[in-house]
């Protein structure tokens, strides 16, 4: 072994390895001791918030919104049913509303509550807001409850919409095979199948949502 090789081995064993060990140990300890952050696939904007900074009731409501939001994004965003949401899909007003709720309104409401909590945690959870009958915590829960209810209505509408399409398809097939009709009547039945979704969705009443500024925001008011 030459002198240069010996020096390199000594540098590697007594210089580089200890430094690498210290660095990896520091990173491991830092990762282990770091607070766990919120992690919601449908609402990545909340990923910077530590879990311990929110009450259990709020985290439960956020988990429900995240789960329902993921389903609704696919239902109302994947309009061509190819398994992904891209430029080939038709952008609908309902999809834009869902995205705005998860991307803007929910994170903004949580941020407003955290500012109140940072000022005084006990105050935000026990003291009524001036000119109201709710605390900061209760106000946030009301916002999340309104969104949860809205998502429930949309999921329910989607269920009945798809159900009506199945019923219409069944009626079409029975009519087509049990009692063959003319081409004109077949086209009419086909049209009934495709219009089943619009007949159901027209009955859905999309409620106004209270924005953090206090104004009522409906689906028609929400823009990208």
C-alpha positions, 0 to 999 in steps of 0.5 A: 500500500502506497503512502497516498493510498494509506492517507486516503483510507485514513481520511475515509475511515476517520474523517468522512465516515464519522461526518456522514454518521453525524449528519445522518444521525442528526437528520434521523433525530430531526425527522423523529422529533418533528411534529406530524403534519396534516396530510390530505390528498385532496387538500395538499395546501394543509400539509404545512399545519401540525396535527397537534395545532387543531382540535380533534373535532376539526381534524375529523371534519377535515378527514371527512371533507378530504374523503368525500372531496376525492370521490367528488373530484373523480365523479364531476371531473372525469367527464369522459370516464377514462380514469384520469382528470385532464384536458380531455375532460369537460370543465363543469361549474360543479367541479370548479366549485368543489376545487375552490372549496378544497383549494381555497375556502377550507385552507383559508378557514383553517388559517383564520382559526389558527390565527385566533388560536395563536393569539390565545388558545383558550380564548378561541375555544371558549369566548364568543365572537363579538356580535355572534353566539359562537366561539372561534372553534365553533365558527370553524366547525360550522364552516366545515359542517356546511361544506360536509353537508354540501358534499353529501348532497352532491354525492347523493345526487350522483347516486340517484343520477347514475341510478336513473341512467341504469333504469333508463338503460334497462327500459331501453334494452327491454323495449329494444329486445322484447318488442323491436321498434322503429329506428325513430323510436330507438333514437328517442329511447337513446336520447332518454338514456343520455338525458337522465343525468340532467333530469336528476341534477336539475333537482339538486339545490346547491346551497350558498356557502358562507365565505370567511369574509361573511358574504354568501358565496354560491356556485355561480359566484365561485370563479377560478 
